[in-house]
């Protein structure tokens, strides 16, 4: 895989460099609530601009239906990128139309532009190779060189991720190089004990990664909504908690396999419960009860791990040499159910382990709960991409950059 440093050494002054970034940031209206992904790609954009390139930054945001939707505009991300760069960033109001063409043509050496959300064009995500390729052809007309740095999208076979690199000289940006290097430390050269913390809503989202990690990890700690399907698999009542009944056999199989292989599979011993799901916007006091994980009342819903589980999980992480965490322990967006996620984050900060926060909600939670990014080994920008890499899958965006 060619690196951006090799590209810079060849010279990029005056060249139009298309940077496929991941600016898929959470928005509250037009306000960015977590700019981590924009900050992550800034070093690549700055290095290219400083070297005299005419930088064209492109990304998706959200899931628009292949047509323009103001709610998913990249305009706020373009503004924030300009603030981080300390320079004006031009913004094109379309992807490959008149605005994009004229905006890119108007760039001088060292200037940066962001084009509108790639998913406003149906060709970006099309399953049809020809339709996707046609959009890639239009994008290629905007550039001379391609730099892939949107790690959060490399698991997608999309036009700007998979097809476009085949049409231009290409290299990997700093972020992708860093992410791949980190993930290799979780797969190829692991320091032990290796502990994995998995949370989030659904077991089905993590089936393949659990399957693979049983072969690699020494301990697997489960929290979040997915924990209740594992508790049900052990025969326990889970009340109104999130439950995927169709995944109970898979959970039973994982528990058995882990036991056979000597892998610790750790489930909550207590949980915070409520009869009602919290109002995340108004943060009304919920006053949750704390009950044993094996005794959740039938009319209550588990919404966070409890204090005994927090202590247990911190102890299981204390002597780890490597930790991977993906997924919150509860509804961290509400103050009464953020304790479990905060406890895991604190355990990572306190640990001497090489620790990786695996993107998505866990990365956002880490920052929202006030933890400094430099207190852990790495915070990934790609939850889904990180998981698929750990599953052992071939990622289209990385394959395209390796050709």
TORKOL-560840 format. One record per residue (C-alpha): residue in one letter; x, y, z. Coordinates in steps of 0.25 Angstrom, whole numbers, plus 5000, padded with zeros to 4 digits. Layout:
N
AXYZ
...
END
This chain:
403
X500050005000
X500650134996
X500750235007
X500450385006
X501950415010
X502350344997
X501350424990
X501850554996
X503250514992
X502850504978
X502250644978
X500850684978
X500950834976
X499950884966
X499250744966
X497750724969
X497750624980
X496450554984
X496450524999
X495350425002
X495150455017
X494150415027
X493350545032
X492150465036
X492050545049
X490850545058
X489950665057
X488950745065
X488350825054
X489550885048
X490350875061
X491450775061
X491450695074
X492650615073
X493750665063
X494750545065
X494650495051
X494950635045
X496150655054
X496650515050
X496750545035
X497250685037
X498750645037
X498650585023
X497950705018
X498850795024
X500150725019
X499550725005
X499150865005
X500550905011
X501250834999
X500450914989
X499350824985
X497950864981
X497150784991
X495750724989
X495150665001
X493950575000
X493150495009
X491750435013
X490950475024
X489750395029
X488850315020
X488150405010
X487350335000
X488250364988
X487750504986
X488050634993
X487550655007
X487950785015
X487850705028
X489150635023
X489950745017
X491450745019
X491450895020
X491650895036
X492750795034
X493450885023
X493351005033
X493950925044
X495150875035
X495451015032
X495551055046
X496450935049
X497350965037
X497351115040
X496951145026
X495751165017
X495151045012
X494251054999
X492950974999
X492250924987
X490750904988
X490750774979
X491650654977
X492050654962
X491150764956
X491350914953
X491750954967
X492750844969
X493350864955
X493551014957
X493951004972
X495050914968
X495450994956
X495551114965
X496551054975
X498051104975
X499251034980
X499051004995
X497551024995
X496550925000
X495050904996
X493950805001
X492950754992
X491550724996
X491150585002
X491450474993
X490250394996
X489350504990
X489750434977
X489150294976
X490350244969
X491250254982
X490550134988
X489950064976
X490049914976
X490149924961
X491549924956
X491250004944
X490550114952
X491550124962
X492650124952
X491950244945
X491950324957
X493450284960
X493750334946
X493150474949
X493850484962
X495150444955
X494950564946
X495150654958
X496550604962
X497950554957
X498250474970
X497450394980
X497750384995
X496950295003
X496750335018
X495350305021
X495550185030
X494150185035
X493650155021
X494750055016
X493849935019
X492849985008
X492949954993
X492550094989
X492950174977
X493850274985
X494450164993
X494650044984
X494450094969
X495150224969
X496550184973
X496550094961
X496450214952
X497550304958
X498950284964
X498650264979
X499250254993
X498750235007
X498650355016
X499250365030
X497950325037
X497750195030
X499250165032
X499050185047
X497750105048
X498349985040
X499549985049
X498749985061
X497849875057
X499049785054
X499349795068
X498049735071
X498149625062
X499549585058
X500449635069
X499649635082
X500249655095
X499549575106
X498649565114
X497749615103
X496349665108
X495249705099
X494049795104
X492749785095
X491549865097
X490449925089
X489049895086
X489049765078
X489749635079
X489449615064
X490349735061
X491549665068
X491349515064
X492449505054
X493449585063
X493149495075
X493349375067
X494649415063
X495149475076
X494849345084
X496049295076
X496949415080
X496549475093
X496749435107
X495549505113
X494249555107
X493449655115
X492049675110
X491149795114
X490049885107
X488749835101
X489449705096
X489749655110
X488249625112
X488249525101
X489449455107
X488749455121
X487549395115
X488449285108
X488749245122
X487349235126
X487149365133
X485949455133
X486249595126
X484949665128
X484649775117
X486149775114
X486649775099
X486549635095
X486849565082
X486249425084
X486649375071
X488149395075
X488049315088
X488549185082
X489749265076
X490049325090
X489949185096
X490949135086
X491949245089
X491849225104
X492149075102
X493249105092
X493949205101
X493849105113
X494448995105
X495649085100
X495849145114
X495449285110
X494849365121
X493449405116
X492949515127
X491549555128
X490949665137
X490649625151
X489749745154
X488949845145
X488249975147
X486749965143
X485550045140
X484150025136
X484250135126
X485350175115
X485950305119
X485650435112
X487050465106
X486750615102
X486150665116
X487050575125
X485950555135
X486350485148
X486050335146
X486550285160
X486850145155
X486850025164
X488049935164
X487749785163
X488549655162
X488649625147
X488049485150
X486849555156
X486349665147
X484849685150
X483849645139
X483349795138
X484749855137
X485749885127
X487249875128
X487950005124
X489350005129
X490249905137
X490249925152
X491349965162
X491849825165
X491949795150
X492749925149
X493749875159
X493849745153
X494149795139
X495149895144
X495849775151
X495849695139
X496449805131
X497549845141
X498549745138
X498249735123
X499349765113
X498449795101
X496949845102
X495949865091
X494649935094
X493549945085
X492149985089
X491550055102
X491149985114
X489750055115
X488950175110
X490150265113
X489450385107
X488650395120
X489350435132
X488650325141
X489150215131
X490550265128
X491250205140
X491650075134
X492150135121
X492950235129
X493550125138
X494050045126
X494650175120
X495350205134
X495850065135
X496550085121
X497150215125
X497650155138
X498250025131
X499650015126
X499049935114
X499149965100
X497650005099
X496850035086
X495450095087
X494750045074
X494050155068
X492550185067
X491750205080
X492950165089
X493850275083
X492750375084
X492450335099
X493950345102
X493950485098
X492550525103
X492850475117
X494050565117
X495250475115
X496450515108
X496850445096
X498350445099
X498050355111
X497850225103
X498650165092
X497650195080
X496250235078
X495750185064
X494950265055
X494250145049
X493450055057
X492849965046
X494149965039
X494949925051
X494049815055
X494049755041
X495549755041
X495549685054
X494549585048
X495649555038
X494849605026
X495549675013
X495149815013
X494849874999
X495550015002
X496849955007
X496849854995
X496649964986
X497850044992
X498749924991
X498649904976
END
